[in-house]
Amino acid sequence: MSGVARRTVVSAAGAAGLAAALAACGGGGTEDKGAEEQGTEEQAGATLARTGDIPVGGGKVIAGQGLVITQPKAGEFKAFSSKCTHAGCAVSGVKDGVIVCPCHQSHFDMSDGSVKSGPATSPLPPTPIQVVGDEISFG
C-alpha cells in the first residue's frame, strides 16, 4: 500500500509543479486584463515618471503599472503595455530604438509599438498618457 500512496503523492506533486510552471509562462487570461485595467483606472492622474527619467531615443519600464514609456524624439512621449504579445512576458527595456522582450527576443518599435522582429506578431497596445510640466501620468 505504501508504494501506491507514494506514487500518488509523487504524481500529485509533479502535476502541481507543472501547473505552476505553466501558469508562470502563460499569457494571462481575462483575469489578468481585468486587474490591469482596474489598476489603470484607479491610478488616473498619478505620476508615472518624470520627463527627465525617460531618455531621448530610449525608454523606461514602469513595472508596477505594466507600462513602458518611451521618448522617440525630444519632447514626444509614448506609452505601451509592457506585456509582450507573444507569451505575456514583461519587456525588459528599450535599446537601440526598440522595446525588447527578454523571453524570446521579440522587438517592438519604440515610437508605435509595432513588431520589428518576432516571434511576436501583434504590436504592444498603446496606453494613453499625458505630460504636464515634467510629470507623466495616465491620460
Backbone bond lengths (Angstrom), bond angles and torsions (degrees), N, CA, C in turn:
res aa  C-N    CA-C-N  psi(-1)  N-CA   C-N-CA  omega(-1)  CA-C   N-CA-C  phi
1 M - - - 1.446 - - 1.520 111.07 -
2 S 1.350 116.81 -37.96 1.452 117.70 -177.72 1.531 110.81 -64.24
3 G 1.351 118.75 -28.26 1.466 121.12 176.57 1.512 111.48 -65.92
4 V 1.312 116.98 -40.81 1.462 120.69 178.17 1.526 110.06 -67.20
5 A 1.293 117.52 -45.57 1.452 121.45 -179.61 1.528 110.68 -62.16
6 R 1.329 117.23 -40.76 1.456 121.46 179.27 1.523 110.15 -62.74
7 R 1.353 117.96 -45.19 1.464 121.36 177.84 1.527 111.50 -60.95
8 T 1.302 116.03 -41.03 1.460 120.29 179.83 1.527 110.45 -62.91
9 V 1.331 116.69 -44.87 1.458 120.99 179.79 1.521 110.66 -64.47
10 V 1.324 117.53 -45.03 1.462 121.41 -179.41 1.526 110.28 -63.88
11 S 1.321 117.29 -42.51 1.467 120.74 178.81 1.519 111.26 -63.12
12 A 1.312 116.54 -44.40 1.467 120.52 179.78 1.526 110.74 -63.51
13 A 1.310 117.32 -41.58 1.466 120.82 179.10 1.522 110.60 -65.01
14 G 1.320 116.99 -40.55 1.462 121.06 178.19 1.521 111.39 -64.36
15 A 1.316 116.55 -42.32 1.464 120.59 179.32 1.526 110.68 -64.90
16 A 1.322 117.38 -40.02 1.470 120.70 178.85 1.522 110.34 -64.83
17 G 1.323 116.99 -41.71 1.462 120.84 178.38 1.522 111.61 -63.78
18 L 1.318 117.02 -41.45 1.463 121.42 178.21 1.521 110.24 -64.19
19 A 1.310 117.42 -43.00 1.465 120.90 179.35 1.529 110.48 -61.65
20 A 1.328 117.08 -41.74 1.461 120.64 179.23 1.527 110.62 -65.09
21 A 1.316 117.52 -41.69 1.461 121.25 179.67 1.520 110.86 -64.57
22 L 1.326 117.38 -43.04 1.458 120.70 179.31 1.522 111.08 -66.01
23 A 1.307 117.63 -37.98 1.462 120.70 178.70 1.521 110.38 -64.41
24 A 1.326 117.45 -38.26 1.456 121.45 -179.86 1.520 111.41 -67.67
25 C 1.323 118.05 -32.17 1.457 121.57 -178.58 1.515 112.54 -91.74
26 G 1.314 116.75 -13.35 1.456 120.27 -175.50 1.508 111.88 -65.03
27 G 1.300 115.65 162.30 1.445 121.98 -175.83 1.512 113.86 -96.64
28 G 1.295 119.41 20.51 1.454 120.67 174.61 1.508 112.68 70.01
29 G 1.279 115.81 125.72 1.450 120.28 177.86 1.510 109.92 -96.78
30 T 1.316 116.03 -153.30 1.447 120.68 -176.84 1.522 111.94 -66.46
31 E 1.326 118.35 -28.15 1.460 119.73 179.22 1.518 110.60 -63.06
32 D 1.345 118.04 -44.43 1.452 121.14 179.47 1.522 110.99 -62.16
33 K 1.333 117.30 -43.94 1.449 120.70 -178.25 1.513 110.86 -64.51
34 G 1.312 116.73 -40.36 1.454 120.23 179.77 1.516 111.29 -61.92
35 A 1.311 117.14 -44.67 1.460 121.16 179.80 1.523 109.99 -65.19
36 E 1.330 116.96 -39.87 1.451 121.19 -179.70 1.528 110.42 -65.51
37 E 1.343 117.27 -43.93 1.451 121.01 179.69 1.517 110.56 -65.64
38 Q 1.317 117.46 -39.98 1.457 121.03 -179.94 1.521 109.76 -62.92
39 G 1.319 117.52 -43.22 1.460 121.29 178.59 1.513 111.32 -61.40
40 T 1.340 117.43 -38.25 1.453 122.02 179.05 1.520 110.05 -63.62
41 E 1.332 118.02 -45.20 1.453 121.25 -179.42 1.522 111.01 -64.20
42 E 1.321 117.45 -41.63 1.457 121.32 -178.13 1.519 111.69 -68.23
43 Q 1.316 118.45 -26.79 1.451 121.86 -174.87 1.524 112.89 -95.97
44 A 1.337 119.05 5.67 1.455 121.17 -178.66 1.526 109.78 -52.99
45 G 1.321 115.46 129.30 1.453 120.72 -179.69 1.517 114.42 88.70
46 A 1.317 118.27 -16.70 1.467 121.08 179.24 1.530 109.69 -72.16
47 T 1.312 116.42 140.86 1.465 120.67 179.42 1.527 109.86 -69.30
48 L 1.328 115.91 125.02 1.465 122.33 177.99 1.525 110.80 -90.45
49 A 1.330 115.16 -40.14 1.467 121.06 -177.34 1.521 107.74 -164.02
50 R 1.285 115.11 170.08 1.470 121.72 173.30 1.526 107.06 -103.84
51 T 1.313 116.07 149.44 1.465 119.67 -177.72 1.527 111.19 -57.60
52 G 1.320 117.48 -33.70 1.466 121.27 179.12 1.521 113.76 -68.38
53 D 1.347 116.49 -15.35 1.470 121.14 178.49 1.525 112.37 -79.63
54 I 1.344 116.44 -16.05 1.463 121.28 -174.09 1.525 108.40 -109.71
55 P 1.327 118.32 107.53 1.465 120.14 -177.44 1.534 112.40 -70.03
56 V 1.322 116.48 145.85 1.464 120.96 174.22 1.527 107.72 -61.85
57 G 1.332 116.30 130.74 1.466 120.89 -177.92 1.516 112.89 78.95
58 G 1.326 116.94 10.70 1.460 121.45 -178.84 1.508 110.93 -141.49
59 G 1.314 115.59 -157.82 1.451 119.71 -178.67 1.505 111.68 -170.85
60 K 1.327 113.69 -177.78 1.454 120.42 -179.28 1.521 108.87 -145.96
61 V 1.328 116.58 135.11 1.456 122.38 175.36 1.524 107.41 -84.53
62 I 1.328 116.43 127.69 1.460 122.85 175.63 1.528 105.24 -105.07
63 A 1.321 115.69 83.37 1.463 122.29 -169.69 1.519 113.20 -57.97
64 G 1.315 118.43 -41.82 1.452 121.14 -177.53 1.521 113.35 -64.95
65 Q 1.319 116.95 -18.06 1.459 121.51 -179.52 1.529 112.57 -109.63
66 G 1.336 117.48 -3.58 1.464 120.41 -179.42 1.514 112.64 68.08
67 L 1.341 116.79 35.43 1.465 122.32 -176.67 1.514 111.83 -127.81
68 V 1.315 114.01 156.42 1.454 121.08 164.68 1.525 105.15 -127.52
69 I 1.338 115.61 127.79 1.461 121.55 179.78 1.513 107.28 -108.69
70 T 1.338 116.11 133.49 1.458 121.15 -178.91 1.531 109.98 -123.35
71 Q 1.328 114.97 162.37 1.459 121.96 173.72 1.527 107.24 -132.56
72 P 1.348 116.47 82.86 1.471 119.82 -177.10 1.526 113.08 -60.19
73 K 1.341 117.21 -39.24 1.463 123.09 177.24 1.522 106.96 -132.14
74 A 1.308 116.44 157.30 1.463 120.55 -179.56 1.528 110.63 -53.05
75 G 1.327 116.25 123.98 1.452 121.90 177.69 1.516 115.63 82.93
76 E 1.332 118.43 -2.27 1.477 122.56 179.56 1.528 108.33 -108.05
77 F 1.332 116.19 113.32 1.458 120.95 -177.17 1.521 110.08 -113.42
78 K 1.323 116.03 136.72 1.460 123.51 178.94 1.523 108.23 -128.41
79 A 1.328 116.14 153.04 1.466 120.25 176.44 1.518 109.15 -136.15
80 F 1.320 114.99 143.34 1.463 122.66 -179.26 1.525 108.73 -139.40
81 S 1.311 115.19 159.96 1.463 119.71 171.78 1.519 107.63 -60.29
82 S 1.318 116.78 140.31 1.469 120.04 177.85 1.525 111.42 -89.76
83 K 1.330 117.16 6.74 1.460 122.07 -179.10 1.524 109.08 -93.70
84 C 1.324 116.91 114.19 1.460 122.09 -179.35 1.523 109.97 -58.27
85 T 1.323 115.51 137.04 1.462 120.87 -178.62 1.521 112.94 -77.87
86 H 1.318 117.98 -5.18 1.466 120.38 178.65 1.523 111.42 -82.41
87 A 1.338 116.93 -60.70 1.463 120.04 -175.55 1.522 113.08 -131.16
88 G 1.324 116.72 9.29 1.454 119.58 175.82 1.514 116.06 82.33
89 C 1.318 118.33 7.53 1.465 120.54 177.66 1.529 109.04 -70.25
90 A 1.311 116.24 157.56 1.463 121.18 175.72 1.522 108.90 -82.24
91 V 1.337 116.03 133.58 1.458 119.08 176.06 1.525 108.28 -65.90
92 S 1.328 115.77 155.39 1.459 118.89 -174.21 1.518 113.86 -101.63
93 G 1.314 118.06 -19.24 1.454 119.61 -179.02 1.506 111.62 163.09
94 V 1.339 114.21 -170.12 1.458 122.08 -179.20 1.517 107.71 -120.95
95 K 1.334 115.18 128.18 1.463 120.32 -178.89 1.524 108.75 -143.80
96 D 1.313 116.85 132.20 1.463 122.57 177.30 1.528 112.54 52.78
97 G 1.336 116.49 41.07 1.458 120.98 175.67 1.511 116.09 81.05
98 V 1.329 117.49 5.26 1.464 119.90 179.00 1.523 110.97 -128.89
99 I 1.329 113.65 148.58 1.457 121.40 173.67 1.521 105.79 -86.84
100 V 1.318 117.50 127.89 1.461 122.52 -170.82 1.533 111.64 -109.72
101 C 1.340 115.61 131.01 1.459 120.86 171.32 1.529 107.45 -100.07
102 P 1.326 117.70 121.76 1.454 120.37 -175.64 1.529 114.76 -74.80
103 C 1.325 117.96 -18.50 1.466 120.02 -174.92 1.527 113.32 -67.95
104 H 1.327 116.77 -49.89 1.469 120.20 -176.47 1.526 111.85 -133.37
105 Q 1.330 116.05 13.93 1.462 123.84 174.85 1.527 114.89 65.42
106 S 1.325 117.65 32.85 1.464 119.47 170.22 1.523 107.61 -69.94
107 H 1.331 116.16 143.50 1.459 122.20 178.15 1.519 108.64 -124.39
108 F 1.339 115.98 137.31 1.453 122.50 -178.01 1.527 109.11 -124.32
109 D 1.325 116.91 141.99 1.452 121.98 178.81 1.530 109.33 -64.88
110 M 1.314 117.33 130.95 1.455 121.26 -176.58 1.527 113.07 -73.19
111 S 1.338 118.01 -15.54 1.462 119.52 -178.09 1.520 113.46 -91.39
112 D 1.351 117.70 -25.51 1.469 118.87 -178.56 1.531 113.98 -139.59
113 G 1.334 117.96 0.23 1.469 121.62 178.13 1.509 115.05 78.07
114 S 1.340 117.57 1.36 1.468 120.24 -178.39 1.529 111.11 -68.12
115 V 1.319 115.56 156.06 1.466 121.86 -179.18 1.527 109.38 -74.25
116 K 1.319 115.69 125.04 1.466 121.74 174.66 1.523 110.20 -95.87
117 S 1.345 116.40 -36.14 1.466 121.28 174.10 1.521 108.29 -155.39
118 G 1.333 115.37 144.83 1.458 122.54 -174.13 1.498 112.94 -88.74
119 P 1.303 111.99 -175.33 1.463 130.52 34.49 1.530 116.37 -84.37
120 A 1.331 120.25 -11.08 1.472 120.05 177.97 1.524 109.00 -59.88
121 T 1.328 116.10 144.83 1.468 120.91 178.01 1.523 111.85 -119.26
122 S 1.333 117.75 -11.93 1.460 122.18 -179.99 1.521 109.92 -112.49
123 P 1.329 116.78 145.59 1.466 119.82 179.54 1.523 112.01 -70.05
124 L 1.325 115.45 162.61 1.459 120.42 172.40 1.528 107.43 -71.78
125 P 1.328 118.09 131.80 1.459 119.56 179.26 1.530 111.49 -66.87
126 P 1.344 116.83 134.97 1.464 119.31 177.32 1.520 111.31 -72.78
127 T 1.322 116.02 154.47 1.458 123.24 176.27 1.519 107.27 -125.83
128 P 1.332 117.87 127.63 1.468 119.34 179.73 1.528 111.67 -67.70
129 I 1.317 115.55 131.44 1.462 121.98 175.67 1.519 108.13 -131.45
130 Q 1.319 115.13 165.98 1.459 120.46 173.87 1.520 108.56 -135.23
131 V 1.316 114.74 149.53 1.466 121.13 177.93 1.524 106.73 -116.50
132 V 1.315 116.22 120.22 1.452 122.60 175.95 1.522 106.63 -126.20
133 G 1.321 114.70 115.48 1.459 118.61 -174.47 1.523 108.45 64.25
134 D 1.331 116.62 -122.72 1.461 119.49 178.12 1.526 111.66 -108.04
135 E 1.354 117.13 13.96 1.466 120.98 -179.56 1.517 111.55 -104.15
136 I 1.326 114.95 135.30 1.464 122.00 175.46 1.526 106.36 -108.80
137 S 1.340 115.63 127.32 1.457 120.65 179.80 1.531 108.94 -139.50
138 F 1.337 115.53 170.77 1.456 119.09 176.16 1.523 108.31 -60.35
139 G 1.340 115.86 141.21 1.464 119.80 -177.73 1.483 114.55 -105.93
